[in-house]
Amino acid sequence: MEEEDQALFIQEPQHRPSVSTMEAQGIPVIDLSPVTSSNPSLSSIDALVKEIGSACKEWGFFQVTNHGVPLSLRRNLLEASKNFFSQSLQEKKKVSRDESSPSGYYDTELTRNVRDWKEVFDFLAKEPTFFPLTADELDDRVTQLSNKSPQHPSHFRDIIQEYIEEMEKLAFKLMELIAMSLGLQPKRLEEFFMRGQTSLIRLNYYPPCPFPHIALGVGPHKDESALTILAQDEVEGLEVKHKTHQEWVRVKPTPNDYIINVGDIIQVWSNDAYESVEHRAIVNSEKERFSIPYFFFPAHDTEVKPLEELINEKSPSKYRPYKSGKFLLSRMNSNFKKQTEENLQIHYYKLA
């Protein structure tokens, strides 16, 4: 790699990986069997709701076990992902994504104006997906998006779609638990996802990196989604910024478990009761790493604002409303080219 190419990946000193990192013993591991088993008791569900609420409040991240997603589906998709990324660059670029079509392959993504050391393949959960044509808040035009599918590996689309169905089931279960933990009716948040979604799944590939001390697989960021469900292989990479200590905490991969994090939308809906937490992915010089996040988004025209049940005189609304699709599109546009200012963040909608 040329020196000028290497310079594209260099993180600012404050964002570079730490030599000594805390191990994430504190990230809660939550057993979902009370909602995945056939005869749950009310007391076990109450205890689970409290666990979820505590994890959302204290960490913004947690792991779930006994989640009900068949392990075979995860293995099949991970294998398909490895097969896809092992192809030649020329072959992968036959299904390239661009600014007008968010589905497909991409290898020059930026996070906060620094290039990530990764390759990705994005796939929309719903087909077609309706999405804003532009990020302009005054432009009401909508476009219809569809997915690109590579010829190899075979059955790629079928494998992804089967997996997405399971992710959606798990996402709805988690949203019920989160709603209950906020004192809301279990189905309160479901309505935002029933009349359309802009959810998507991403296959991440992090090749071995010759300069892992100055580059990142994904730079520090917060997710724009309501919820993110992450599957990862056995190679460590995810780091979460601890809310209290403001230090980076390494998340140790646990076989078969999923890592869940609260996104910007839940932060706003909860009126800051729960917070979307900054995280990043590190790389290393010896091992490649694969991960598969599923980003759960409502319909593009959803007006995101604090829920009325959570607003009162003591806790007035902390955000002005914004459209989910417009916010997402603005953030996606910043993946393709450097911005003259920081890409759009949720705090821009914070009321003084």
CORCORFEN-V800105 format. One record per residue. N is the residue number from 1. RES is the residue in three letters. SS is DSSP state (~ for helix, > for strand, _ for the rest). D_LAST is the distance of its C-alpha to the last C-alpha in whole Angstrom. Layout:
BEGIN
n = {N/N}
res = {RES/RES}
ss = {SS/SS}
d_last = {D_LAST/D_LAST}
END
This chain:
BEGIN
n = {1/2/3/4/5/6/7/8/9/10/11/12/13/14/15/16/17/18/19/20/21/22/23/24/25/26/27/28/29/30/31/32/33/34/35/36/37/38/39/40/41/42/43/44/45/46/47/48/49/50/51/52/53/54/55/56/57/58/59/60/61/62/63/64/65/66/67/68/69/70/71/72/73/74/75/76/77/78/79/80/81/82/83/84/85/86/87/88/89/90/91/92/93/94/95/96/97/98/99/100/101/102/103/104/105/106/107/108/109/110/111/112/113/114/115/116/117/118/119/120/121/122/123/124/125/126/127/128/129/130/131/132/133/134/135/136/137/138/139/140/141/142/143/144/145/146/147/148/149/150/151/152/153/154/155/156/157/158/159/160/161/162/163/164/165/166/167/168/169/170/171/172/173/174/175/176/177/178/179/180/181/182/183/184/185/186/187/188/189/190/191/192/193/194/195/196/197/198/199/200/201/202/203/204/205/206/207/208/209/210/211/212/213/214/215/216/217/218/219/220/221/222/223/224/225/226/227/228/229/230/231/232/233/234/235/236/237/238/239/240/241/242/243/244/245/246/247/248/249/250/251/252/253/254/255/256/257/258/259/260/261/262/263/264/265/266/267/268/269/270/271/272/273/274/275/276/277/278/279/280/281/282/283/284/285/286/287/288/289/290/291/292/293/294/295/296/297/298/299/300/301/302/303/304/305/306/307/308/309/310/311/312/313/314/315/316/317/318/319/320/321/322/323/324/325/326/327/328/329/330/331/332/333/334/335/336/337/338/339/340/341/342/343/344/345/346/347/348/349/350/351/352}
res = {MET/GLU/GLU/GLU/ASP/GLN/ALA/LEU/PHE/ILE/GLN/GLU/PRO/GLN/HIS/ARG/PRO/SER/VAL/SER/THR/MET/GLU/ALA/GLN/GLY/ILE/PRO/VAL/ILE/ASP/LEU/SER/PRO/VAL/THR/SER/SER/ASN/PRO/SER/LEU/SER/SER/ILE/ASP/ALA/LEU/VAL/LYS/GLU/ILE/GLY/SER/ALA/CYS/LYS/GLU/TRP/GLY/PHE/PHE/GLN/VAL/THR/ASN/HIS/GLY/VAL/PRO/LEU/SER/LEU/ARG/ARG/ASN/LEU/LEU/GLU/ALA/SER/LYS/ASN/PHE/PHE/SER/GLN/SER/LEU/GLN/GLU/LYS/LYS/LYS/VAL/SER/ARG/ASP/GLU/SER/SER/PRO/SER/GLY/TYR/TYR/ASP/THR/GLU/LEU/THR/ARG/ASN/VAL/ARG/ASP/TRP/LYS/GLU/VAL/PHE/ASP/PHE/LEU/ALA/LYS/GLU/PRO/THR/PHE/PHE/PRO/LEU/THR/ALA/ASP/GLU/LEU/ASP/ASP/ARG/VAL/THR/GLN/LEU/SER/ASN/LYS/SER/PRO/GLN/HIS/PRO/SER/HIS/PHE/ARG/ASP/ILE/ILE/GLN/GLU/TYR/ILE/GLU/GLU/MET/GLU/LYS/LEU/ALA/PHE/LYS/LEU/MET/GLU/LEU/ILE/ALA/MET/SER/LEU/GLY/LEU/GLN/PRO/LYS/ARG/LEU/GLU/GLU/PHE/PHE/MET/ARG/GLY/GLN/THR/SER/LEU/ILE/ARG/LEU/ASN/TYR/TYR/PRO/PRO/CYS/PRO/PHE/PRO/HIS/ILE/ALA/LEU/GLY/VAL/GLY/PRO/HIS/LYS/ASP/GLU/SER/ALA/LEU/THR/ILE/LEU/ALA/GLN/ASP/GLU/VAL/GLU/GLY/LEU/GLU/VAL/LYS/HIS/LYS/THR/HIS/GLN/GLU/TRP/VAL/ARG/VAL/LYS/PRO/THR/PRO/ASN/ASP/TYR/ILE/ILE/ASN/VAL/GLY/ASP/ILE/ILE/GLN/VAL/TRP/SER/ASN/ASP/ALA/TYR/GLU/SER/VAL/GLU/HIS/ARG/ALA/ILE/VAL/ASN/SER/GLU/LYS/GLU/ARG/PHE/SER/ILE/PRO/TYR/PHE/PHE/PHE/PRO/ALA/HIS/ASP/THR/GLU/VAL/LYS/PRO/LEU/GLU/GLU/LEU/ILE/ASN/GLU/LYS/SER/PRO/SER/LYS/TYR/ARG/PRO/TYR/LYS/SER/GLY/LYS/PHE/LEU/LEU/SER/ARG/MET/ASN/SER/ASN/PHE/LYS/LYS/GLN/THR/GLU/GLU/ASN/LEU/GLN/ILE/HIS/TYR/TYR/LYS/LEU/ALA}
ss = {_/_/~/~/~/~/~/_/_/_/_/_/~/~/~/_/_/_/_/_/_/>/>/_/_/_/_/_/>/>/>/_/~/~/~/~/_/_/_/_/_/~/~/~/~/~/~/~/~/~/~/~/~/~/~/~/~/~/_/_/>/>/>/>/>/_/_/_/_/_/~/~/~/~/~/~/~/~/~/~/~/~/~/~/~/_/_/_/~/~/~/~/~/~/~/>/_/>/_/_/>/_/_/>/>/>/_/_/_/>/>/_/_/>/>/_/_/_/>/>/>/>/>/>/_/_/_/_/>/>/>/>/_/_/_/_/_/_/_/_/_/>/>/>/>/_/_/_/_/_/_/_/_/_/_/~/~/~/~/~/~/~/~/~/~/~/~/~/~/~/~/~/~/~/~/~/~/~/~/~/~/_/_/_/_/_/_/_/_/_/~/~/~/~/_/_/_/_/_/>/>/>/>/>/>/>/_/_/_/_/_/_/_/_/_/_/_/>/>/>/>/_/_/_/_/_/>/>/>/>/>/>/_/_/_/_/_/>/>/>/>/_/_/_/_/_/_/>/>/>/_/_/_/_/_/_/_/>/>/>/>/>/_/~/~/~/~/~/~/_/_/_/_/_/_/_/_/_/>/>/>/_/_/_/_/_/_/_/>/>/>/>/>/>/>/>/_/_/_/_/_/_/>/>/_/_/_/~/~/~/_/_/_/_/_/_/_/_/>/_/_/>/>/~/~/~/~/~/~/~/~/~/~/_/_/_/_/_/_/_/_/_/_/_/_/~/~/~/~/>/_/_}
d_last = {47/47/45/42/42/41/38/36/36/35/31/30/31/28/28/32/34/34/38/37/35/35/36/34/36/33/32/33/36/36/39/38/42/41/40/42/45/47/47/44/44/41/41/40/38/36/36/35/32/31/32/30/27/27/28/24/22/24/25/24/27/31/34/36/40/42/40/43/42/46/47/49/46/44/47/48/45/45/48/48/45/47/50/47/46/49/51/51/48/50/50/46/45/47/44/42/38/36/33/35/36/34/37/39/40/38/39/36/33/30/27/25/27/30/33/33/37/38/39/37/39/36/37/36/36/37/39/38/35/33/30/28/30/28/24/23/21/23/27/28/31/32/34/36/37/39/41/43/45/48/51/51/51/53/51/48/46/48/47/43/43/44/42/39/40/40/37/36/37/36/32/33/34/31/29/31/31/27/26/29/27/24/26/26/30/31/31/28/26/30/29/27/30/33/33/32/31/30/31/33/35/35/38/37/40/40/43/44/43/45/42/40/38/36/36/34/35/31/28/25/23/21/23/21/24/23/26/28/32/34/37/39/42/44/42/39/36/33/31/28/25/25/22/23/25/24/27/29/31/34/34/38/39/41/44/43/40/36/33/30/26/23/21/18/19/20/17/15/17/17/14/14/17/19/18/19/21/22/26/29/32/35/38/42/45/47/46/44/42/41/38/37/33/33/29/29/27/26/28/26/25/23/20/18/15/15/18/19/21/18/16/17/16/15/13/11/10/8/9/10/14/16/20/21/24/22/20/23/25/23/23/27/27/26/29/31/31/29/25/25/21/20/20/17/15/13/10/10/9/6/4/0}
END
